[in-house]
Amino acid sequence: MAALFSGTKTQLVDTRKTTPNMRVFEKEAVRVGGAGNHRYNLSNGVLLKDNHIDAAGGVRQAIEAARAHAPFVRKVEVEVETLAQVREAVDEGADNIMLDNMDHATMAEAMGIIAGRAQVEVSGNVDEEKAATLVDLGVDFVSSGALTHSAPILDLSLKHLRVTGG
């Protein structure tokens, strides 16, 4: 999947959706495979999702609360589902705007609204087939949980181990 974005400004990144106790290995496998890591855990960044926005009373209020409590060096990313939320996130100075589960035409319109005022990430059911349709958007990041949660497992057996040398 990472090769799809070769020669573009878009970086393919993973999500936090990893196998219990295997995160360090799965994150490294993603990196070695040519993609990047979004966040290792919740403490690595502020990501305001729909439930945070709803609880705060809107995008503006969620960003204000995040900025009031996060260190000044911490970026604030906002997950948006509508163009109205895109406008609000831009107006409030979000550092990153995640376009979540939008159709291609809506994402293209969102890119026009954002117009370089924030980094842009596309997310939502991104597999290899969908990733190929995103190349032309010019977003900064495409995140895909499929890089970890849908990768084939390593079938490892230890049944033929023998004690040697006494």
C-alpha positions in Angstrom: 0.0 0.0 0.0 2.8 2.4 0.8 4.1 2.1 -2.8 0.8 3.6 -4.0 1.9 7.0 -2.6 5.5 6.8 -3.8 6.4 10.1 -5.4 3.6 12.0 -3.8 3.5 14.2 -0.6 1.0 11.7 1.0 2.3 9.4 3.7 0.5 6.2 4.5 0.3 5.7 8.3 -1.2 3.1 10.6 -3.6 3.5 13.5 -3.5 2.3 17.1 -5.6 -0.8 16.2 -3.1 -3.5 17.0 -3.0 -7.0 18.5 -2.7 -7.0 22.3 0.9 -7.2 23.4 2.1 -7.0 19.8 1.9 -3.2 19.2 5.7 -2.6 19.2 6.2 -5.4 16.6 3.3 -4.4 14.4 4.3 -0.7 14.5 7.8 -1.6 13.5 6.6 -3.9 10.7 4.5 -1.0 9.3 7.6 1.3 9.4 9.8 -1.3 7.7 7.2 -1.8 5.1 7.5 1.8 4.0 4.6 3.4 5.9 4.6 5.5 9.0 3.2 5.4 12.5 0.3 7.7 13.4 0.5 7.5 17.2 1.9 4.9 19.4 -0.7 5.5 22.1 -3.2 8.0 23.4 -0.5 10.2 25.1 1.3 10.9 21.8 -1.2 13.4 20.5 -4.6 15.0 20.9 -7.1 13.5 18.6 -10.6 14.8 19.0 -13.1 12.3 17.8 -16.9 12.5 17.4 -17.6 11.5 21.0 -15.3 14.3 22.3 -16.9 16.8 20.0 -20.4 15.8 21.1 -19.4 15.9 24.8 -17.8 19.4 24.4 -20.8 20.8 22.5 -19.1 21.2 19.1 -15.8 21.4 17.3 -14.9 24.9 18.5 -15.5 23.9 22.2 -13.6 20.7 21.8 -10.5 22.4 20.4 -10.7 25.1 23.0 -10.8 22.5 25.8 -7.9 20.6 24.2 -5.8 23.7 23.9 -6.6 24.6 27.5 -5.3 21.3 28.9 -2.7 20.0 26.5 0.9 21.2 26.5 1.6 24.0 24.1 3.8 21.7 22.0 1.1 19.2 21.4 -0.7 19.3 18.1 -4.5 19.1 18.0 -6.1 16.8 15.4 -9.9 16.9 14.8 -11.9 14.1 13.2 -14.6 15.6 11.0 -17.5 14.1 9.1 -19.1 17.1 7.5 -18.0 20.2 5.5 -19.5 22.3 8.3 -17.1 20.6 10.8 -14.2 21.2 8.3 -14.9 24.9 8.3 -15.2 25.1 12.0 -11.9 23.1 12.5 -10.1 25.4 10.1 -11.6 28.5 11.8 -10.5 27.3 15.2 -6.9 26.6 14.1 -6.8 22.8 14.3 -3.3 21.6 13.4 -4.5 18.5 11.6 -8.0 17.7 10.2 -9.0 14.1 9.7 -11.6 13.6 7.0 -13.4 10.5 8.3 -15.5 8.3 6.0 -16.2 11.0 3.4 -16.8 10.3 -0.2 -14.2 11.4 -2.8 -16.1 14.5 -3.9 -16.6 15.7 -0.4 -13.0 15.2 0.5 -11.9 17.2 -2.6 -14.3 20.0 -1.5 -12.8 19.8 2.0 -9.3 20.2 0.6 -10.5 23.4 -1.0 -11.9 24.7 2.3 -8.7 23.8 4.2 -6.5 25.3 1.5 -3.2 24.5 3.3 -4.2 25.9 6.6 -3.9 22.5 8.4 -2.4 19.2 7.6 -5.0 16.8 6.3 -5.5 13.1 7.0 -8.0 10.7 5.3 -9.3 7.9 7.4 -12.1 5.3 7.4 -12.1 1.8 6.1 -8.9 2.3 4.0 -7.8 -0.9 2.4 -5.6 -1.2 -0.7 -8.4 -0.7 -3.1 -9.7 2.5 -1.4 -6.1 3.8 -0.9 -5.6 3.7 -4.7 -8.5 6.1 -5.1 -7.0 8.7 -2.7 -3.8 9.4 -4.4 -5.1 12.4 -6.4 -6.4 14.3 -3.4 -3.0 15.6 -2.3 -3.6 15.0 1.4 -0.8 14.8 3.9 -1.7 11.4 5.4 -3.8 8.4 4.7 -4.4 6.2 7.8 -5.3 2.6 7.6 -6.0 0.2 10.4 -5.7 -2.6 7.8 -1.9 -2.3 8.0 -2.1 -4.0 11.4 -5.4 -5.5 12.1 -5.8 -7.2 8.7 -2.2 -8.3 8.2 -1.6 -12.1 8.1 -0.2 -13.5 11.2 3.1 -15.4 11.6 2.4 -19.0 12.3 5.3 -20.0 14.6 5.8 -23.5 16.1 8.2 -24.4 18.8 7.4 -28.2 18.9 10.7 -29.4 17.4 13.0 -27.6 19.9 15.5 -30.0 21.6 17.9 -29.5 24.5 21.5 -29.8 23.2 24.9 -30.1 24.9 24.0 -31.7 28.1 
